[in-house]
Amino acid sequence: MASDQSWARVYYNVSLIECDSKEALDELLSLHGLDRYVVARVSDLAVVVDGQQKAQTARILARLGHSYRVSDVLPRAPGPE
């Protein structure tokens, strides 16, 4: 039975890491053990990682010479207004 309801997943304290190639992302995750910080892989070029590991991940990408972009996602759960 099909459902007409939509759903969404909201993450807090995470960062989106986008690499210039699938190979760069695969290398980062497999050779440097950063796969343990991945919350979700959203495409061949991007992963959502634990926000506390953003600096470490960016340093490794820079050292490897790959182009990348880091985007922060909601820093904390929204409170009552």
DSSP file (Angstrom, degrees, kcal/mol; ACC not computed):
  #  RESIDUE AA STRUCTURE BP1 BP2  ACC     N-H-->O    O-->H-N    N-H-->O    O-->H-N    TCO  KAPPA ALPHA  PHI   PSI    X-CA   Y-CA   Z-CA
    1    1 A M              0   0    0      0, 0.0     2,-0.2     0, 0.0     0, 0.0   0.000 360.0 360.0 360.0 124.2    0.0    0.0    0.0
    2    2 A A        -     0   0    0      2,-0.0     2,-0.4     1,-0.0     0, 0.0  -0.489 360.0-141.6 -78.8 145.1    1.5    3.3   -1.1
    3    3 A S        -     0   0    0     -2,-0.2    -1,-0.0     2,-0.1     0, 0.0  -0.878  10.0-157.7-109.0 139.8    1.7    6.2    1.3
    4    4 A D        +     0   0    0     -2,-0.4     2,-0.2     2,-0.1    -1,-0.1   0.455  63.4 107.3 -90.8  -2.3    1.1    9.8    0.3
    5    5 A Q        -     0   0    0      1,-0.0     2,-0.2     0, 0.0    -2,-0.1  -0.550  60.3-144.6 -81.0 140.8    3.0   11.1    3.3
    6    6 A S        -     0   0    0     -2,-0.2     2,-0.3     2,-0.0    -2,-0.1  -0.600  14.6-163.0 -94.8 162.1    6.4   12.6    2.9
    7    7 A W        -     0   0    0     -2,-0.2     2,-0.3     2,-0.0     0, 0.0  -0.963   6.9-168.8-142.5 161.0    9.3   12.3    5.3
    8    8 A A        -     0   0    0     -2,-0.3     2,-0.5     2,-0.0    -2,-0.0  -0.985  16.1-138.6-147.0 153.2   12.5   14.0    6.0
    9    9 A R        -     0   0    0     -2,-0.3     2,-0.5     2,-0.0    -2,-0.0  -0.972  18.0-159.8-115.3 128.9   15.6   13.3    8.2
   10   10 A V        -     0   0    0     -2,-0.5     2,-0.3     2,-0.0    -2,-0.0  -0.936   4.7-165.3-113.3 127.5   17.1   16.2   10.1
   11   11 A Y        -     0   0    0     -2,-0.5     2,-0.3    65,-0.0     3,-0.2  -0.858   2.6-158.1-109.8 146.4   20.7   16.0   11.3
   12   12 A Y  S    S+     0   0    0     -2,-0.3    39,-0.2     1,-0.2    62,-0.1  -0.910  70.2  16.6-121.0 151.4   22.3   18.4   13.9
   13   13 A N  S    S+     0   0    0     61,-2.6    38,-2.7    -2,-0.3    39,-0.4   0.907  95.8 123.7  56.2  46.5   25.9   19.2   14.5
   14   14 A V  E     -A   50   0A   0     60,-0.5    59,-2.4    36,-0.3     2,-0.4  -0.874  48.9-144.9-130.0 164.8   27.0   17.8   11.1
   15   15 A S  E     -AB  49  72A   0     34,-2.3    34,-3.0    -2,-0.3     2,-0.6  -0.976  14.0-131.9-129.9 145.9   28.9   19.1    8.1
   16   16 A L  E     -AB  48  71A   0     55,-3.5    55,-2.6    -2,-0.4     2,-0.6  -0.871  20.6-162.4 -96.3 123.2   28.5   18.3    4.4
   17   17 A I  E     -AB  47  70A   0     30,-3.0    30,-2.1    -2,-0.6     2,-0.5  -0.937   6.0-172.3-108.6 120.5   31.7   17.5    2.7
   18   18 A E  E     -AB  46  69A   0     51,-2.9    51,-2.2    -2,-0.6    28,-0.2  -0.960   6.2-161.5-114.6 126.4   31.7   17.7   -1.1
   19   19 A C  E     - B   0  68A   0     26,-3.1    49,-0.2    -2,-0.5     3,-0.1  -0.606  27.8-120.0-102.6 164.8   34.7   16.5   -3.1
   20   20 A D  S    S+     0   0    0     47,-1.6     2,-0.3    -2,-0.2    48,-0.1   0.656  94.0  16.6 -78.4 -15.4   35.8   17.2   -6.6
   21   21 A S  S  > S-     0   0    0     46,-0.2     4,-1.8    24,-0.1     5,-0.2  -0.993  70.4-119.5-153.7 157.7   35.6   13.5   -7.6
   22   22 A K  H  > S+     0   0    0     -2,-0.3     4,-2.8     1,-0.2     5,-0.2   0.881 115.3  56.2 -62.4 -39.3   34.3   10.2   -6.5
   23   23 A E  H  > S+     0   0    0      1,-0.2     4,-2.5     2,-0.2    -1,-0.2   0.889 104.7  51.8 -62.2 -40.5   37.8    8.9   -6.3
   24   24 A A  H  > S+     0   0    0      2,-0.2     4,-2.3     1,-0.2    -1,-0.2   0.919 112.5  45.4 -63.0 -43.7   38.9   11.6   -3.9
   25   25 A L  H  X S+     0   0    0     -4,-1.8     4,-2.4     2,-0.2    -2,-0.2   0.923 112.7  50.1 -66.8 -43.7   36.0   10.9   -1.6
   26   26 A D  H  X S+     0   0    0     -4,-2.8     4,-2.7     1,-0.2     5,-0.4   0.904 111.5  49.3 -60.2 -41.4   36.6    7.1   -1.8
   27   27 A E  H  X>S+     0   0    0     -4,-2.5     4,-2.0     1,-0.2     5,-0.7   0.927 110.3  50.8 -63.4 -45.1   40.3    7.7   -1.0
   28   28 A L  H  X5S+     0   0    0     -4,-2.3     6,-1.0     1,-0.2     4,-0.8   0.919 115.8  41.4 -57.7 -45.6   39.5    9.9    1.9
   29   29 A L  H  <5S+     0   0    0     -4,-2.4     6,-1.2     5,-0.2     4,-0.3   0.895 123.5  34.0 -74.0 -40.7   37.1    7.4    3.4
   30   30 A S  H  <5S+     0   0    0     -4,-2.7     3,-0.3    -5,-0.2    -3,-0.2   0.926 122.8  37.7 -85.6 -45.5   39.0    4.2    2.9
   31   31 A L  H  <5S+     0   0    0     -4,-2.0    -3,-0.2    -5,-0.4    -2,-0.1   0.774 123.1  39.1 -80.3 -25.6   42.7    5.1    3.2
   32   32 A H  S  <<S-     0   0    0     -4,-0.8    -1,-0.2    -5,-0.7    -2,-0.1   0.349 101.1-123.7-110.6   6.1   42.4    7.6    6.1
   33   33 A G    >   +     0   0    0     -4,-0.3     3,-1.1    -3,-0.3    -4,-0.2   0.642  68.9 131.5  67.8  15.6   39.7    5.9    8.2
   34   34 A L  G >   +     0   0    0     -6,-1.0     3,-1.9     1,-0.2     4,-0.3   0.532  45.4  91.3 -79.8  -2.3   37.3    8.8    8.2
   35   35 A D  G >  S+     0   0    0     -6,-1.2     3,-1.1     1,-0.3    -1,-0.2   0.760  74.8  68.5 -61.6 -21.9   34.5    6.5    7.2
   36   36 A R  G <  S+     0   0    0     -3,-1.1    -1,-0.3     1,-0.2    -2,-0.1   0.695  98.1  51.2 -71.0 -16.5   33.8    6.1   10.9
   37   37 A Y  G <  S+     0   0    0     -3,-1.9    13,-2.0    -4,-0.1     2,-0.4   0.471  83.5 113.6 -95.4  -3.5   32.7    9.7   11.1
   38   38 A V  E <   +C   49   0A   0     -3,-1.1    11,-0.3    -4,-0.3     3,-0.1  -0.550  38.3 179.9 -76.4 126.1   30.2    9.4    8.2
   39   39 A V  E    S-     0   0A   0      9,-3.3     2,-0.3    -2,-0.4    10,-0.2   0.827  73.1 -11.7 -87.4 -40.7   26.6    9.9    9.2
   40   40 A A  E     -C   48   0A   0      8,-1.5     8,-3.5     0, 0.0     2,-0.7  -0.965  55.6-133.9-160.0 142.8   25.3    9.4    5.6
   41   41 A R  E     -C   47   0A   0     -2,-0.3     6,-0.2     6,-0.2     3,-0.1  -0.913  23.8-179.2 -97.9 118.8   26.7    9.3    2.1
   42   42 A V        -     0   0    0      4,-1.3     2,-0.3    -2,-0.7     5,-0.2   0.623  61.4 -15.4 -98.8 -14.8   24.4   11.5    0.0
   43   43 A S  S    S-     0   0    0      3,-1.6     3,-0.3   -21,-0.0    -1,-0.2  -0.952  79.8 -81.2-166.5-177.8   26.0   11.1   -3.4
   44   44 A D  S    S+     0   0    0     -2,-0.3   -19,-0.2     1,-0.2   -18,-0.2   0.715 130.4  35.9 -67.3 -19.1   29.1    9.8   -5.1
   45   45 A L  S    S+     0   0    0      1,-0.1   -26,-3.1   -20,-0.1     2,-0.4   0.490 113.9  56.5-111.7  -6.5   30.7   13.2   -4.3
   46   46 A A  E     +A   18   0A   0     -3,-0.3    -3,-1.6   -28,-0.2    -4,-1.3  -0.972  47.3 177.8-140.1 144.3   29.3   14.1   -0.9
   47   47 A V  E     -AC  17  41A   0    -30,-2.1   -30,-3.0    -2,-0.4     2,-0.5  -0.965  27.3-129.0-135.4 154.6   29.0   12.8    2.7
   48   48 A V  E     -AC  16  40A   0     -8,-3.5    -9,-3.3    -2,-0.3    -8,-1.5  -0.924  36.4-174.3-100.5 125.9   27.5   14.1    5.9
   49   49 A V  E     -AC  15  38A   0    -34,-3.0   -34,-2.3    -2,-0.5   -11,-0.2  -0.816  37.1 -81.1-121.5 160.4   30.0   13.8    8.7
   50   50 A D  E >   -A   14   0A   0    -13,-2.0     3,-2.2    -2,-0.3   -36,-0.3  -0.408  42.0-133.1 -54.4 124.3   30.1   14.4   12.4
   51   51 A G  G >  S+     0   0    0    -38,-2.7     3,-1.2     1,-0.3     4,-0.3   0.743 102.5  64.6 -59.2 -25.6   30.5   18.2   12.8
   52   52 A Q  G 3  S+     0   0    0    -39,-0.4    -1,-0.3     1,-0.2     4,-0.2   0.652 101.3  51.9 -72.7 -13.5   33.2   17.7   15.4
   53   53 A Q  G <> S+     0   0    0     -3,-2.2     4,-2.4     1,-0.1    -1,-0.2   0.311  78.6 102.6-102.5   7.0   35.4   16.0   12.8
   54   54 A K  H <> S+     0   0    0     -3,-1.2     4,-2.5     1,-0.2     5,-0.2   0.912  80.9  47.2 -58.6 -47.7   35.1   18.8   10.2
   55   55 A A  H  > S+     0   0    0     -4,-0.3     4,-2.3     1,-0.2    -1,-0.2   0.918 112.8  48.7 -64.4 -44.1   38.5   20.3   10.8
   56   56 A Q  H  > S+     0   0    0     -4,-0.2     4,-2.0     1,-0.2    -1,-0.2   0.918 112.8  48.4 -61.9 -43.6   40.3   17.0   10.7
   57   57 A T  H  X S+     0   0    0     -4,-2.4     4,-2.3     1,-0.2    -2,-0.2   0.917 111.5  49.3 -63.5 -44.4   38.6   16.0    7.5
   58   58 A A  H  X S+     0   0    0     -4,-2.5     4,-2.5     1,-0.2    -1,-0.2   0.884 109.0  53.1 -63.8 -39.2   39.4   19.3    5.8
   59   59 A R  H  X S+     0   0    0     -4,-2.3     4,-2.4     2,-0.2    -1,-0.2   0.917 109.8  47.8 -62.1 -43.3   43.1   19.1    6.8
   60   60 A I  H  X S+     0   0    0     -4,-2.0     4,-2.1     2,-0.2    -2,-0.2   0.924 112.0  49.2 -65.5 -43.4   43.3   15.6    5.2
   61   61 A L  H  X>S+     0   0    0     -4,-2.3     5,-1.7     1,-0.2     4,-0.8   0.914 112.3  48.4 -61.7 -42.5   41.6   16.7    2.0
   62   62 A A  H ><5S+     0   0    0     -4,-2.5     3,-0.7     1,-0.2    -1,-0.2   0.909 110.5  51.1 -64.2 -41.5   43.9   19.8    1.8
   63   63 A R  H 3<5S+     0   0    0     -4,-2.4    -1,-0.2     1,-0.2    -2,-0.2   0.863 108.7  51.7 -63.6 -35.8   47.0   17.6    2.4
   64   64 A L  H 3<5S-     0   0    0     -4,-2.1    -1,-0.2    -5,-0.2    -2,-0.2   0.645 112.3-123.3 -75.9 -13.9   45.9   15.2   -0.4
   65   65 A G  T <<5 +     0   0    0     -4,-0.8     2,-0.3    -3,-0.7    -3,-0.2   0.651  60.7 143.1  83.4  15.2   45.5   18.2   -2.8
   66   66 A H      < -     0   0    0     -5,-1.7     2,-0.3   -42,-0.1    -1,-0.3  -0.634  53.2-117.9 -90.0 147.3   41.9   17.5   -3.6
   67   67 A S        +     0   0    0     -2,-0.3   -47,-1.6     2,-0.0     2,-0.3  -0.631  47.3 158.9 -77.6 140.7   39.3   20.3   -4.1
   68   68 A Y  E     -B   19   0A   0     -2,-0.3     2,-0.4   -49,-0.2   -49,-0.2  -0.968  32.1-143.5-155.1 167.0   36.5   20.2   -1.6
   69   69 A R  E     -B   18   0A   0    -51,-2.2   -51,-2.9    -2,-0.3     2,-0.5  -0.997   9.5-157.6-138.5 136.7   33.8   22.2    0.0
   70   70 A V  E     -B   17   0A   0     -2,-0.4     2,-0.4   -53,-0.2   -53,-0.2  -0.965  10.3-175.4-115.4 127.4   32.6   22.0    3.6
   71   71 A S  E     -B   16   0A   0    -55,-2.6   -55,-3.5    -2,-0.5     2,-0.3  -0.986  19.1-136.0-122.9 129.1   29.1   23.3    4.5
   72   72 A D  E     -B   15   0A   0     -2,-0.4     2,-0.3   -57,-0.2   -57,-0.2  -0.615  17.2-155.3 -82.4 142.9   27.9   23.4    8.1
   73   73 A V        -     0   0    0    -59,-2.4   -60,-0.2    -2,-0.3   -59,-0.2  -0.701  54.3 -37.0-110.4 166.4   24.4   22.2    8.8
   74   74 A L        -     0   0    0     -2,-0.3   -61,-2.6     1,-0.2   -60,-0.5   0.183  55.0-147.1 -26.3 119.5   22.2   23.2   11.7
   75   75 A P  S    S-     0   0    0      0, 0.0     2,-0.3     0, 0.0    -1,-0.2   0.760  72.5  -4.3 -70.7 -24.3   24.5   23.6   14.7
   76   76 A R  S    S-     0   0    0    -65,-0.1     3,-0.1   -64,-0.1   -65,-0.0  -0.975  89.6 -73.2-158.8 167.3   21.9   22.4   17.2
   77   77 A A        -     0   0    0     -2,-0.3     2,-0.1     1,-0.1   -65,-0.0  -0.449  58.1-107.5 -66.0 136.0   18.3   21.4   17.6
   78   78 A P        -     0   0    0      0, 0.0    -1,-0.1     0, 0.0     3,-0.1  -0.411  35.6-143.5 -65.6 139.2   16.0   24.4   17.3
   79   79 A G        -     0   0    0      1,-0.2     2,-0.1    -2,-0.1    -3,-0.0  -0.414  33.8 -70.7 -95.1 175.8   14.4   25.4   20.5
   80   80 A P              0   0    0      0, 0.0    -1,-0.2     0, 0.0     0, 0.0  -0.379 360.0 360.0 -65.2 143.5   10.9   26.7   21.2
   81   81 A E              0   0    0     -3,-0.1    -2,-0.0    -2,-0.1     0, 0.0   0.442 360.0 360.0 -96.1 360.0   10.3   30.2   19.9
